[in-house]
Amino acid sequence: MLRLESGLEKMVSRKSAEPSPERIARANRQRLAQEEGVRAMADVERSAIAIRKNMERLRALRQAREAQEASAPAIVPDIPKKKRKKAVAK
């Protein structure tokens, strides 16, 4: 039991008020990752907005084209029927 308590005391005494260089580096990496994540999310949102805007534009063009096609009567050119040649009996 004594040995366990002395080990625990060593761990508590190890913790200092000044962070180690590894800890500072880790905190900086986490901060940079957080900032990059925020920027990435903003990029994704801007991209999604641009896509929705383009889809809306294309939908409007398609609907206008369909309305124009529906209002204009369908013009079907008259195709003359081909004349068949009669087989000559020999």
Helices and strands as residue ranges (DSSP letters): H 2-14, H 21-71
